[in-house]
Amino acid sequence: MNKFSRTASTAHAAPFAPADAGRSVDEITGGRRMRRMRKADWSRRLVQESHLTVDDLIWPLFLIEGENREEPVAAMPGVARYSVDLAVKQAERMARLGIPAIATFPNIDRAKRDEAGSHSLDADNLINRATRAIKAAVPEIGIITDVALDPFTSHGHDGILRDGEIVNDETVAQITAAAVGQAIAGADIIAPSDMMDGRIGAIRDALDRHGFQHVAIMSYATKFASAFYGPYREAIGTGGLLKGDKKTYYIDPANTDEALREAEQDLAEGADMLIVKPGMPYLDIVRRLKDTFAMPTFAYQVSGEYSMIKAAAANGWIDGDKAMLESLLAFKRAGCDGILTYFAPEVAERL
């Protein structure tokens, strides 16, 4: 037997006894008992600091061509793509649930995609047709549209590709024209997610020149080059198209000060609200933006975040409903005014 074995044996033979001397718990805490308000459900509810309501929810809606079509997204259980007629029915359902707004994302036929994403300028493209149809049927729900070019390009990038480079200024000119087209179709909020320099100011100027001063801009000011976007790219049909990566225009996940500078620039150019994307891995960014700028701040709980919770729940590793609600409450705690989440219908039904 070595000395360590003897020490362990002795310790087991003489266990510690509860202390019967020294300070009491009240003396240690100064009489402050933090558990007092946790003792019952009513008291916990009374002092709850952050609250999640249906008013915090924005539902991302995927679109496809055709009629009476619903296609499940394999990597996102419970999520589907809808043709315009069924998208209208989904928008009606969201309105009945009290969800304030939806954000639309199109899956464009491959034949309509090219190097420049020129179909984004078509007044009758899928996203604009859906906006017109939903606004006609459900005028009370807000519609948020994205002008990034990735659903429209043959290479899957958010901008125009020239000689292996995403060209900034040419892309800004095109997405600005697309933004005006989306406003004409009835979009309430333009949400550019492409991360090109100067896009917010250019879009604001163009909207104002065309009489759309009432159309707001929700800037993806802090969109990170993240590994959590994979299922989304399947949903919009760009997963197998992407050539290279998006690190030349998305933010490095390691950077926080850069994210603040991006947000400051977009606000100076006329952004009305900010989005952090992805969500939960970047709660520190949400808090810094809210504390620094005190502007309406949102987060996008992206496809990878959604799919991880769904997959773990399907395997019985976590309680999916509780994890869903806890994850969304975390956004509120961090300072979010709202959350883009694929869980929106499930949460609205529970709330």
C-alpha positions as CSV (number, residue, x, y, z in Angstrom):
1,M,0.0,0.0,0.0
2,N,1.5,3.4,-1.0
3,K,1.1,6.6,1.0
4,F,-1.7,7.8,-1.2
5,S,-3.7,4.6,-0.5
6,R,-3.2,5.0,3.2
7,T,-4.3,8.6,3.1
8,A,-7.5,7.7,1.2
9,S,-8.3,4.9,3.6
10,T,-7.9,7.1,6.6
11,A,-10.1,9.7,5.1
12,H,-12.9,7.2,4.5
13,A,-12.6,5.9,8.0
14,A,-13.1,9.4,9.5
15,P,-15.7,11.3,7.4
16,F,-16.2,15.0,8.1
17,A,-19.2,15.8,10.5
18,P,-21.5,18.7,9.9
19,A,-20.1,21.8,11.5
20,D,-21.5,22.6,14.9
21,A,-19.4,25.7,15.4
22,G,-18.6,28.9,13.5
23,R,-20.8,31.4,11.9
24,S,-24.4,30.6,11.0
25,V,-25.7,30.9,7.4
26,D,-27.4,34.2,8.3
27,E,-24.2,35.5,9.7
28,I,-22.3,34.5,6.5
29,T,-24.9,36.1,4.2
30,G,-25.8,39.1,6.3
31,G,-29.3,37.9,6.4
32,R,-29.6,38.0,2.6
33,R,-31.3,34.8,1.5
34,M,-31.3,34.8,-2.3
35,R,-33.6,31.8,-2.5
36,R,-36.6,33.6,-0.8
37,M,-38.1,34.7,-4.1
38,R,-37.5,31.3,-5.8
39,K,-39.6,29.3,-3.3
40,A,-42.8,29.3,-5.3
41,D,-44.0,29.6,-8.9
42,W,-45.9,32.8,-8.2
43,S,-42.9,34.5,-6.6
44,R,-40.6,33.4,-9.4
45,R,-43.0,34.9,-11.9
46,L,-43.3,38.1,-9.9
47,V,-39.5,38.8,-10.2
48,Q,-38.8,37.4,-13.6
49,E,-36.6,39.9,-15.4
50,S,-36.9,38.9,-19.1
51,H,-40.1,37.9,-20.8
52,L,-40.8,36.2,-24.2
53,T,-44.1,37.1,-25.9
54,V,-45.5,36.5,-29.3
55,D,-44.7,40.1,-30.1
56,D,-41.0,39.2,-30.1
57,L,-41.3,36.7,-33.0
58,I,-40.5,37.0,-36.7
59,W,-41.0,33.8,-38.8
60,P,-38.7,33.1,-41.8
61,L,-40.7,31.7,-44.7
62,F,-39.1,29.8,-47.6
63,L,-40.7,30.2,-51.1
64,I,-40.7,28.0,-54.2
65,E,-42.3,28.2,-57.6
66,G,-45.5,26.5,-58.6
67,E,-48.9,26.0,-57.1
68,N,-50.1,24.0,-54.1
69,R,-46.5,22.9,-53.4
70,E,-45.0,22.2,-50.0
71,E,-41.5,20.8,-49.8
72,P,-40.0,19.7,-46.4
73,V,-36.5,20.9,-45.8
74,A,-34.7,17.7,-44.8
75,A,-32.1,19.3,-42.7
76,M,-34.7,21.4,-40.8
77,P,-37.4,19.1,-39.3
78,G,-40.8,20.9,-39.3
79,V,-39.7,23.5,-41.8
80,A,-40.9,23.6,-45.5
81,R,-40.8,25.6,-48.6
82,Y,-44.1,26.9,-49.9
83,S,-45.5,28.0,-53.3
84,V,-47.0,31.5,-53.2
85,D,-50.6,30.3,-52.8
86,L,-49.6,28.2,-49.7
87,A,-47.3,30.9,-48.5
88,V,-50.4,33.2,-48.3
89,K,-52.2,30.5,-46.1
90,Q,-49.1,30.3,-43.9
91,A,-49.1,34.1,-43.5
92,E,-52.8,34.0,-42.6
93,R,-51.9,31.4,-39.9
94,M,-49.1,33.5,-38.5
95,A,-51.5,36.5,-38.3
96,R,-54.0,34.4,-36.4
97,L,-51.2,33.4,-34.0
98,G,-50.4,37.1,-33.4
99,I,-46.9,37.0,-35.0
100,P,-46.1,40.5,-36.1
101,A,-44.0,39.9,-39.2
102,I,-42.6,37.3,-41.6
103,A,-39.3,37.3,-43.5
104,T,-39.3,35.8,-46.9
105,F,-36.5,33.9,-48.6
106,P,-36.9,32.4,-52.1
107,N,-35.6,29.2,-53.6
108,I,-35.1,30.3,-57.2
109,D,-35.1,27.8,-60.1
110,R,-31.5,27.1,-61.3
111,A,-32.4,28.1,-64.8
112,K,-33.0,31.7,-63.6
113,R,-29.7,32.0,-61.7
114,D,-26.6,33.6,-63.3
115,E,-23.2,35.1,-62.3
116,A,-24.8,38.5,-61.6
117,G,-28.0,37.4,-59.9
118,S,-29.9,39.5,-62.5
119,H,-33.3,37.9,-61.8
120,S,-33.3,39.8,-58.5
121,L,-34.3,42.8,-60.6
122,D,-37.3,41.2,-62.2
123,A,-40.5,42.8,-60.9
124,D,-42.3,39.5,-61.2
125,N,-39.7,37.3,-59.4
126,L,-40.8,34.9,-56.7
127,I,-40.1,37.1,-53.8
128,N,-42.0,40.1,-55.2
129,R,-45.0,37.9,-56.3
130,A,-45.2,36.5,-52.8
131,T,-45.1,40.0,-51.2
132,R,-47.9,41.2,-53.4
133,A,-50.0,38.1,-52.7
134,I,-49.5,38.1,-49.0
135,K,-50.1,41.9,-48.6
136,A,-53.3,41.6,-50.6
137,A,-54.6,38.7,-48.3
138,V,-53.0,39.6,-45.0
139,P,-52.4,43.4,-44.9
140,E,-52.0,43.4,-41.2
141,I,-48.8,41.3,-41.1
142,G,-45.4,42.9,-41.7
143,I,-43.2,41.6,-44.6
144,I,-39.5,41.7,-44.4
145,T,-37.5,41.1,-47.6
146,D,-33.8,40.5,-48.1
147,V,-32.0,41.9,-51.1
148,A,-28.8,39.8,-50.9
149,L,-28.1,38.1,-54.2
150,D,-27.3,34.6,-53.0
151,P,-30.7,33.0,-53.9
152,F,-30.3,34.5,-57.5
153,T,-26.6,33.7,-58.3
154,S,-25.2,30.6,-59.9
155,H,-22.3,30.6,-57.5
156,G,-24.2,31.1,-54.2
157,H,-22.5,34.3,-53.2
158,D,-24.3,37.4,-51.9
159,G,-22.9,39.7,-54.5
160,I,-21.7,39.9,-58.1
161,L,-18.7,37.7,-58.9
162,R,-16.0,39.1,-61.2
163,D,-12.7,37.3,-61.8
164,G,-13.0,35.5,-58.5
165,E,-13.9,38.6,-56.5
166,I,-17.2,39.8,-55.1
167,V,-17.3,43.4,-56.5
168,N,-18.7,45.8,-53.9
169,D,-19.9,48.8,-55.7
170,E,-21.6,47.0,-58.6
171,T,-23.3,44.8,-56.1
172,V,-24.6,47.8,-54.2
173,A,-26.0,49.3,-57.3
174,Q,-27.9,46.1,-58.1
175,I,-29.3,45.4,-54.6
176,T,-30.4,49.0,-54.4
177,A,-32.5,48.6,-57.5
178,A,-33.8,45.3,-56.2
179,A,-34.7,47.0,-52.9
180,V,-36.9,49.6,-54.7
181,G,-38.6,46.7,-56.6
182,Q,-39.3,45.0,-53.3
183,A,-40.8,48.2,-51.9
184,I,-43.0,48.6,-54.9
185,A,-44.2,45.1,-54.4
186,G,-45.3,46.0,-50.8
187,A,-42.4,45.1,-48.5
188,D,-42.5,46.9,-45.2
189,I,-38.9,46.4,-44.2
190,I,-35.9,45.9,-46.5
191,A,-33.3,43.8,-44.7
192,P,-30.0,43.7,-46.7
193,S,-27.8,40.8,-45.5
194,D,-25.1,41.0,-48.1
195,M,-22.5,43.0,-46.0
196,M,-21.4,45.2,-48.8
197,D,-19.9,48.5,-47.9
198,G,-22.3,51.5,-48.4
199,R,-25.4,49.5,-49.1
200,I,-27.5,51.0,-46.3
201,G,-27.0,54.6,-47.4
202,A,-27.5,53.7,-51.1
203,I,-30.8,51.9,-50.4
204,R,-32.1,54.6,-48.1
205,D,-31.4,57.3,-50.7
206,A,-33.1,55.2,-53.4
207,L,-36.2,54.4,-51.3
208,D,-36.6,58.1,-50.4
209,R,-36.2,59.2,-54.0
210,H,-38.9,56.9,-55.1
211,G,-41.4,57.9,-52.4
212,F,-40.8,55.1,-50.0
213,Q,-39.8,57.1,-46.9
214,H,-42.1,54.9,-44.9
215,V,-40.2,51.7,-45.7
216,A,-37.7,50.8,-42.9
217,I,-34.3,49.2,-43.2
218,M,-33.3,46.4,-40.9
219,S,-29.6,46.0,-41.4
220,Y,-27.8,42.7,-41.0
221,A,-25.0,44.9,-39.6
222,T,-23.2,42.1,-37.9
223,K,-23.3,39.0,-40.0
224,F,-20.6,36.6,-39.2
225,A,-18.7,34.0,-41.4
226,S,-20.3,31.2,-39.4
227,A,-20.5,27.5,-39.7
228,F,-24.2,27.6,-38.6
229,Y,-25.8,28.4,-41.9
230,G,-25.7,25.0,-43.6
231,P,-29.3,23.9,-43.4
232,Y,-30.5,27.4,-44.7
233,R,-28.4,27.0,-47.8
234,E,-30.1,23.7,-48.4
235,A,-33.5,25.5,-48.0
236,I,-32.8,28.2,-50.6
237,G,-30.9,25.8,-52.9
238,T,-27.4,27.2,-52.7
239,G,-25.7,24.5,-50.7
240,G,-24.0,22.9,-53.6
241,L,-23.3,26.1,-55.6
242,L,-21.0,28.0,-53.3
243,K,-17.5,28.6,-54.8
244,G,-15.0,29.5,-52.1
245,D,-16.3,31.1,-48.9
246,K,-17.8,34.4,-47.7
247,K,-15.0,35.6,-45.5
248,T,-14.1,38.5,-47.7
249,Y,-17.4,40.2,-46.8
250,Y,-18.8,38.6,-43.6
251,I,-17.3,39.4,-40.2
252,D,-14.6,37.1,-38.6
253,P,-16.3,35.3,-35.7
254,A,-13.4,36.3,-33.5
255,N,-14.1,40.1,-33.8
256,T,-16.4,42.2,-31.6
257,D,-15.0,45.7,-32.1
258,E,-15.3,45.3,-35.8
259,A,-19.0,44.3,-35.4
260,L,-19.6,47.6,-33.4
261,R,-17.9,49.6,-36.2
262,E,-20.1,47.9,-38.8
263,A,-23.3,48.7,-36.8
264,E,-22.2,52.3,-36.2
265,Q,-21.6,52.8,-39.9
266,D,-25.0,51.3,-40.9
267,L,-26.8,53.5,-38.4
268,A,-25.0,56.6,-39.7
269,E,-26.2,55.6,-43.2
270,G,-29.8,55.4,-42.1
271,A,-30.5,51.9,-40.7
272,D,-33.6,51.8,-38.5
273,M,-32.8,48.6,-36.7
274,L,-30.0,46.0,-36.5
275,I,-29.7,42.2,-36.7
276,V,-27.1,40.0,-35.3
277,K,-26.6,36.8,-37.2
278,P,-26.2,34.0,-36.1
279,G,-27.9,34.4,-32.7
280,M,-27.0,32.4,-29.7
281,P,-23.2,32.1,-30.3
282,Y,-23.2,35.9,-30.6
283,L,-25.2,37.0,-27.5
284,D,-22.3,39.1,-26.4
285,I,-22.6,41.1,-29.7
286,V,-26.3,41.6,-29.1
287,R,-25.6,43.0,-25.6
288,R,-22.8,45.3,-26.9
289,L,-25.0,46.7,-29.7
290,K,-27.9,47.3,-27.4
291,D,-25.8,49.0,-24.7
292,T,-23.8,51.1,-27.2
293,F,-26.5,52.3,-29.5
294,A,-29.9,51.8,-27.7
295,M,-31.5,51.0,-31.1
296,P,-34.0,48.3,-32.0
297,T,-31.9,45.2,-32.0
298,F,-32.8,41.7,-33.3
299,A,-31.1,38.4,-33.7
300,Y,-31.6,35.6,-36.2
301,Q,-31.7,32.2,-34.6
302,V,-30.2,30.6,-37.7
303,S,-30.9,27.2,-39.3
304,G,-27.9,25.4,-37.6
305,E,-29.1,26.5,-34.2
306,Y,-32.6,25.3,-34.9
307,S,-31.5,22.0,-36.4
308,M,-29.2,21.2,-33.5
309,I,-32.1,21.6,-31.0
310,K,-34.4,19.6,-33.2
311,A,-31.9,16.8,-33.7
312,A,-31.0,16.5,-30.0
313,A,-34.6,16.5,-29.1
314,A,-35.4,13.8,-31.7
315,N,-32.6,11.6,-30.1
316,G,-34.0,12.1,-26.6
317,W,-30.9,13.9,-25.5
318,I,-32.7,17.1,-24.4
319,D,-36.3,18.3,-23.8
320,G,-36.9,20.1,-27.1
321,D,-39.7,22.4,-25.9
322,K,-37.8,23.6,-22.9
323,A,-34.6,24.1,-24.9
324,M,-36.5,26.0,-27.5
325,L,-38.0,28.4,-25.0
326,E,-34.8,28.8,-23.0
327,S,-32.9,29.6,-26.2
328,L,-35.3,32.3,-27.1
329,L,-35.5,33.8,-23.6
330,A,-31.7,34.1,-23.8
331,F,-32.1,36.5,-26.7
332,K,-34.4,38.6,-24.7
333,R,-32.1,38.6,-21.7
334,A,-29.2,39.7,-24.0
335,G,-31.2,42.7,-25.1
336,C,-33.1,41.6,-28.2
337,D,-36.3,43.4,-29.2
338,G,-37.2,40.5,-31.4
339,I,-36.0,37.2,-32.8
340,L,-36.1,35.7,-36.3
341,T,-36.8,32.1,-35.5
342,Y,-38.1,29.0,-37.3
343,F,-39.7,28.1,-33.9
344,A,-42.1,31.1,-34.2
345,P,-45.3,29.1,-34.9
346,E,-44.5,26.5,-32.1
347,V,-43.7,29.2,-29.6
348,A,-46.7,31.3,-30.5
349,E,-49.0,28.3,-30.0
350,R,-47.5,27.6,-26.5
351,L,-47.6,31.3,-25.5
